[in-house]
């Protein structure tokens, strides 16, 4: 049986670009959100620990599912194996993911 795919998710979060790895990604029932489950982090028992990877590991410790706004997503890639999770300062302008306009409220039709 083939191993489950691993996805690299890059998204913009409070002035930083975060890069995470997960095994499950799908469109949420909540309009405008992507669901991410089964986060994958590299072994944290290494002698040298990357502070940004450690920050993300602690941020998502105990989280089973996360909902990301579709407009914060920069990129999603299917990869062969996980890499280090990263959080780096955002430099320059990051374009939003294109999205469909919200339907008008019922009273305005």
C-alpha positions, 0 to 999 in steps of 0.5 A: 500500500502506498504511503499517505501523501504529505503536503507542504502548506505555505501561508501568511500569518501575522506578518510572517510566512509559515511553512507546515507539513500535513497529511490531510488537506481539504476544502472546509464546510466553513465558507472560505477556509481550508482544513488541515489535519495530521500535522507532520513535524521533524524529530525534535530530539536533535542537538540543534533546534531551529527556533522557528520550527520549535515555535511552530511545533509548540503552536500546533501541539495538541491541535488535531485540525486547523482552519486556514482562511483561503486568502492567507494561503500562498501555496500548497504542494504535495511532496515526497517527505516532510521538511523543517517547519519554518516561520520567517518574517514576511518581506515585501508584498504577498498576494492573496489567493484569488477567491470568489466574492461572497454572495449578497445577504438575503435582504439585499436581493 
